[in-house]
Amino acid sequence: MGKRSFGRFILDYSLELFCALVILLTLARILFFPELPLIQNLVNAFALMAVLHEFEEKRTPGGFFDLTQNIGGVDKSKLDAGLASSFVMFYWAVLLALPLIFPTVPWLFVILICLGIFEAVAHTGIIFAGHLGKFYSPGLVSAWLMCGLSIYCIFEVNAAGIMQWHDWAIGIALFLLSFVSLQRLTLVAAHMSYREFLTNVRNHALGRS
């Protein structure tokens, strides 16, 4: 297999590869590292939720790429789905790896907590803004499970006295910056500007599309 075809394989199966990596790391943690600091254990739970969410969002009929076309006006014929998916998987990998490697830097974990809450809000909002006609958008169930995990994490880290106010401030700011950056990067794979995408979403929500 040449370099070009191997690279294509990585892009097209980034979700499956991410899933395999999470499962292997989870098994390694259970077998060899049963006693880990609180944040590292919670990160592992987030990793499993991430796998569940990405499979529901991207493998359910009418999922992520169909929604971006219907609501955001993305032309699927121009979209490199493998590249777009690999950006998302890389984002997850970085967000999970950083607090796992640096559990004593609490604001790194705050980014994950924010993402879990945001996913539930976003998927619920899509139902109404996207005029889907049913109370479900692909990824909704796992998004709310992830939101529940985020809320549980908030209570746990506060009870343990891990977080200070500045950890929350830094984490929330970095989440917003990183998520907007991910959206912009993903749209590169669709050959669309971020401004055009946001305009299409707004017009669809207001019934102008």
N, C-alpha and C positions, 0 to 999 in steps of 0.2 A: 504494500500500500504506500503510495507516494505521499510526500508531505502535504500536497494540496488536498488529496482525498481524505487523509487522516484529519486535517484541519476541518474539513467539511463534516466529517463524522462527529467531531467534538461539538460543532455548532448545532447539528441537527438532533443530537441526542444529549444535549446539555442537561435537560431535566432528568433523564434516566440516570446519567452519570452522577448528578448531584444526589439523587435518591440513594444510589448505591453507596456513595461516600458517607452519607449521613448514617445509613444502617450499619456500615462497617465501624464507624467511629463510636456509635452507640453500643455495639457489641463489645468493642474494646474497652469502653468505659465500664460497662457492667462486669466484665471478666477481670480486668486488671486494675481499674481505678474506681472501686465501689464507693470510696469516701472522698468526695471532692467538696471544695467550698460551695456555698449556697449559689452564688452567681453562675458558676460553671454548670451546676446541675440544672439550673433554670434555662441556661443557654441550650443545653441538650434537649430540653422539652420544646423550646422554640424551634430547634432544627427539625424535629419530627413534625411539628405543626406546619413548618414551611413546606415540607414535602407534601403533606396532605393538601395544603392550600394550592400549591402550584399544579398538582395533578387535577384537582377539582376545577380550577380556573381555566386551565389550558386544554384539558382532555374532555371536558363536558361539552356536548353540542351547544353551539351558540356562545362559546366561551370567549376568552380574552381577545383573540384576533378578530372575531366576528363583531364584538362590541366596539372595538376601536374603529372598525369600518362603518358600522351603523351609526355610532354616536359621534365619533371623532373625524369621520370622513376619510379615514386612511384607505388608500387603494391597495387591496390585498394582492393584486397582481404585481405591484411594485415592492411589496413588503418581503424582506428576507426574514421569514419567521424564525429560522434557526439562529440568525444573528441577534434578533430582538430577544429571543428566549435566553440566549447565552449571556446577554447583558444583565438580565434579571437574575439568573443563577449566580453570576459573579457578584452581583450586589448582595444577595443573600449570603454567599460564602464569606464575603468581607465582614458584613455585619455580625455574623455568627463567630467568625474566627477571632476578631479583635477582643471581645470580652472574655472569650474562652482562654486566650493567651495572656490577657492582662486583666484578670478578675479584680485586681486592686484599683482599677481605674473605673469607678462606678458609672460615670457618664457615658461610657461606651455601651453599657447595658441599657441605659435609658433610651437610646436610639431604637433598640429592639422593642421595648415596651411601647414607645410611641407608634411604631409601625404596626404592631398588633391592634392597637385601638383604631388607628387610621383606616386600616383595611376594612374593619367592620362598618365604619362610618361611610367609607367610599362605596362599598358594595351595596349598602342599603340606599345610599343616595342615587346610585345608578338606576335602581328600580324606578324611582320617580322622575329623575332628570332624563332618563333614557326612554321613558314611556314604554316599558317592557310589557305592560299588561298583565303581569303576574308578580307575586311577591317572591321573586327569586332571580338572582343573577349568578352566573357560574362563579363559584368561589365564596358565596355568601355563608354557607354553613361552616366551612373551615375558618372563614374570617371571624365569625362570631365566637367560635371556639378559641381562636387566637386572642381575641379581645378578652375573653374570660381569663385566659392565662395571663395576659398583661395586668389585669386587675388583681389577680392573685399575687403576681410578682410585686406589685406596688405595696400591698400589705406586708409581704414577706420581707422585702428589703427595708421597709420603714421599721418593722418590728425588730429587725436585726441592727438597726441604727447605721446602715451602710451609706445611705444617701444624705447629702447635704443639699441646701437650696440651690447652690451653684451647679451641682451635678445635674439637677433637673433642667436648669436654664441652659447649660451647655448642650445637654443631650437633645432637648427639644429643638434648639437652633440648628444643630448638626443634622437632625433628622429631616427638617424642612429643606435644608440645603442639599442634602444627599438625595432626597426623593425627587426634587425638581431636576437635579442633575441626571438622575436615572431616566426620568421621562424624556428629557431632551436627547439623551443618548439613544434611547430606544427608538425615537422618531427618526434618527439618522438612518436606521434600517428600513424605514418606510419612505425615505426621501421627502419628508414633510417638515416644515418649520414648526417650532413650538407655538408660535403666535397663531398660525393657521389652525393648528389642532385645537387650541383653546377657544378660538372663535367658532369653530364648528361645533364644539361641545356646548358652548353657550347658546348658539342659535338652535341647536337640537332641543335643548332643555326648554327654550322659550317657544318652541313650535314653529320656528322660522325656516327649518330645513325641509 
